[in-house]
Amino acid sequence: MSQSAEEMKQKKVPTPKKRHKQDQKKRLFNKYWKSRVKSIKASFTKLKTEEEKANSLQLFYSFVDKAMKSGVFHKNRASRLKSRFAQKFH
């Protein structure tokens, strides 16, 4: 019932297939972060009180920073997003 060493080895996946699989995974990851940032930005216009807006601003900054850290946004793009969002707040 035991398998030989050759049978236990996994078959090598061709590089293009592996790359495609990695790209799909990364695309979903990026899409999650980008859509989350967009939805926070969109919900900001519906908020009434200053306290809610301040919390939303903090949340937005947090998400943009995390997205930048994980490579979804470039450092300068994250900075620009935060700056423009802050201008709407004040």
C-alpha positions as CSV (number, residue, x, y, z in Angstrom):
1,M,0.0,0.0,0.0
2,S,2.9,2.4,0.4
3,Q,3.9,4.5,-2.5
4,S,7.4,4.8,-3.9
5,A,9.3,8.0,-3.7
6,E,8.8,8.7,-7.3
7,E,5.0,8.5,-7.0
8,M,4.9,10.7,-4.0
9,K,6.7,13.6,-5.7
10,Q,4.4,16.2,-7.1
11,K,4.4,16.8,-10.8
12,K,6.1,20.0,-11.9
13,V,3.6,22.6,-13.0
14,P,4.6,24.5,-16.2
15,T,5.6,28.1,-15.5
16,P,2.9,29.8,-17.6
17,K,0.2,27.9,-15.7
18,K,1.7,28.7,-12.4
19,R,2.1,32.4,-13.3
20,H,-1.5,32.5,-14.4
21,K,-2.6,31.0,-11.1
22,Q,-0.5,33.6,-9.2
23,D,-1.8,36.4,-11.2
24,Q,-5.4,35.5,-10.5
25,K,-4.7,35.3,-6.8
26,K,-3.0,38.7,-6.8
27,R,-5.8,40.2,-8.9
28,L,-8.4,39.2,-6.3
29,F,-6.2,40.6,-3.5
30,N,-5.7,43.9,-5.3
31,K,-9.4,44.1,-6.2
32,Y,-10.5,43.6,-2.6
33,W,-8.3,46.5,-1.3
34,K,-9.1,48.9,-4.1
35,S,-12.9,48.3,-3.9
36,R,-12.7,48.6,-0.1
37,V,-11.0,52.0,-0.4
38,K,-13.5,53.1,-3.0
39,S,-16.5,52.1,-0.9
40,I,-15.2,54.0,2.2
41,K,-14.7,57.0,0.0
42,A,-18.2,56.8,-1.4
43,S,-19.8,56.3,2.0
44,F,-18.1,59.5,3.2
45,T,-20.5,61.7,1.3
46,K,-23.5,60.1,3.1
47,L,-22.2,60.9,6.6
48,K,-23.7,63.8,8.6
49,T,-21.8,64.5,11.8
50,E,-18.2,65.6,12.1
51,E,-17.5,62.7,14.4
52,E,-18.6,60.1,11.8
53,K,-16.5,61.9,9.2
54,A,-13.4,61.9,11.5
55,N,-13.9,58.2,12.0
56,S,-14.3,57.6,8.3
57,L,-11.1,59.6,7.6
58,Q,-9.1,57.5,10.1
59,L,-10.5,54.3,8.5
60,F,-9.6,55.6,5.1
61,Y,-6.1,56.4,6.1
62,S,-5.7,53.0,7.7
63,F,-6.9,51.1,4.6
64,V,-4.8,53.2,2.2
65,D,-1.7,52.7,4.4
66,K,-2.3,48.9,4.6
67,A,-2.8,48.7,0.9
68,M,0.4,50.6,0.3
69,K,2.3,48.4,2.6
70,S,1.1,45.3,0.9
71,G,1.9,46.7,-2.6
72,V,-1.5,47.5,-3.9
73,F,-0.8,51.2,-4.1
74,H,2.5,53.0,-4.7
75,K,3.7,55.2,-1.9
76,N,3.0,58.4,-3.9
77,R,-0.4,57.3,-5.0
78,A,-1.4,56.5,-1.4
79,S,-0.2,59.9,-0.3
80,R,-2.1,61.6,-3.1
81,L,-5.3,59.7,-2.2
82,K,-5.0,60.6,1.5
83,S,-4.4,64.3,0.6
84,R,-7.4,64.6,-1.7
85,F,-9.6,62.8,0.7
86,A,-8.5,65.1,3.6
87,Q,-9.3,68.2,1.4
88,K,-12.9,67.0,1.1
89,F,-13.1,66.6,4.9
90,H,-12.0,70.1,5.7
